[in-house]
């Protein structure tokens, strides 16, 4: 069974930066469509950014120009570089691996990001 493990969350001041990592195991990472989601207290989960197996990236409007998604297939790891963080970015960030050929999804356990002064 595939597994995903996030790391890199924490407390940061407004305007600061964090880099999240999502490391995959026991799956064909190179074939996976990878996503970062976030869920703030009292809000629905939202898609933040996604990157295809061919490394095409798309972003939610709220994070465009501030966040960068990337992947390193050799390390089976996806990243989310978050710059110019705002209090509204506070949420639990989770990574998802989707395999279109089998409609299979794997989820990480999530990592907390708190933006506060």
C-alpha positions as CSV (number, residue, x, y, z in Angstrom):
1,X,0.0,0.0,0.0
2,X,1.4,3.4,-1.0
3,X,2.3,5.9,1.6
4,X,2.9,9.7,1.7
5,X,4.7,11.6,4.4
6,X,4.6,15.4,4.7
7,X,7.1,17.5,6.5
8,X,8.2,21.1,6.8
9,X,5.2,22.8,8.5
10,X,5.5,25.1,11.4
11,X,4.9,28.6,12.7
12,X,6.0,31.6,10.6
13,X,5.4,35.3,10.7
14,X,3.5,37.1,8.0
15,X,5.7,37.7,5.0
16,X,7.8,34.7,5.8
17,X,8.5,31.5,3.9
18,X,8.3,27.7,4.4
19,X,9.0,24.7,2.2
20,X,6.8,21.6,2.5
21,X,7.9,18.2,1.4
22,X,5.9,15.1,0.6
23,X,7.8,11.9,0.2
24,X,6.2,8.9,-1.4
25,X,6.9,5.2,-0.8
26,X,5.6,1.9,-2.2
27,X,4.1,3.5,-5.3
28,X,5.1,4.5,-8.9
29,X,5.8,8.1,-8.0
30,X,6.8,9.1,-11.5
31,X,3.3,8.2,-12.8
32,X,1.4,10.0,-10.1
33,X,-0.5,13.2,-10.5
34,X,0.5,15.1,-7.3
35,X,-1.5,17.7,-5.4
36,X,-1.3,19.9,-2.3
37,X,-4.5,20.5,-0.5
38,X,-5.2,22.6,2.6
39,X,-8.0,22.8,5.1
40,X,-8.4,25.7,7.6
41,X,-10.5,25.4,10.7
42,X,-14.2,25.6,9.8
43,X,-13.5,25.6,6.1
44,X,-13.7,23.0,3.4
45,X,-10.6,21.5,2.0
46,X,-9.3,23.3,-1.0
47,X,-6.8,22.5,-3.8
48,X,-3.7,24.7,-3.5
49,X,-1.5,23.4,-6.4
50,X,-1.0,20.4,-8.6
51,X,1.7,19.0,-10.7
52,X,1.3,16.4,-13.4
53,X,3.5,13.4,-14.1
54,X,5.0,15.6,-16.9
55,X,5.7,18.4,-14.4
56,X,3.0,20.8,-15.6
57,X,1.9,22.9,-12.6
58,X,-1.3,24.8,-11.8
59,X,-2.2,26.9,-8.8
60,X,-5.2,28.3,-7.0
61,X,-5.7,32.0,-7.5
62,X,-5.1,32.7,-3.8
63,X,-1.5,31.4,-4.0
64,X,-0.4,32.3,-7.6
65,X,2.8,34.2,-7.6
66,X,3.6,33.2,-4.0
67,X,3.7,29.4,-4.0
68,X,5.7,27.1,-6.2
69,X,5.1,23.4,-6.6
70,X,7.8,21.0,-7.8
71,X,8.8,17.4,-7.9
72,X,11.9,15.3,-7.8
73,X,11.2,11.9,-9.2
74,X,14.6,10.6,-8.3
75,X,13.7,11.2,-4.6
76,X,10.0,10.4,-4.9
77,X,9.3,13.8,-3.4
78,X,7.1,16.7,-4.1
79,X,7.7,20.2,-2.7
80,X,5.7,23.3,-2.0
81,X,7.7,26.5,-1.6
82,X,5.5,29.1,0.1
83,X,6.7,32.7,0.1
84,X,5.0,35.9,1.3
85,X,2.9,33.9,3.6
86,X,-0.3,35.5,5.0
87,X,-2.5,34.6,8.0
88,X,-5.1,33.3,5.6
89,X,-2.6,30.6,4.6
90,X,-2.9,29.0,8.0
91,X,-4.2,25.5,7.5
92,X,-3.3,21.8,7.6
93,X,-1.6,21.0,4.3
94,X,-1.9,17.5,2.9
95,X,-0.5,15.9,-0.2
96,X,-2.3,13.6,-2.5
97,X,-1.1,11.2,-5.2
98,X,-3.6,10.3,-7.9
99,X,-3.2,7.5,-10.5
100,X,-5.7,8.2,-13.3
101,X,-5.3,4.7,-14.9
102,X,-6.7,3.0,-11.8
103,X,-8.5,5.9,-10.1
104,X,-6.5,5.3,-7.0
105,X,-5.7,8.0,-4.5
106,X,-3.2,8.1,-1.6
107,X,-3.1,10.8,1.2
108,X,-0.6,12.0,3.6
109,X,-1.4,12.7,7.3
110,X,-1.0,16.5,6.9
111,X,1.3,19.1,8.3
112,X,0.2,22.3,10.2
113,X,1.2,25.6,8.8
114,X,0.5,28.6,11.1
115,X,1.1,32.2,9.9
116,X,0.9,34.6,12.8
117,X,2.8,37.4,14.4
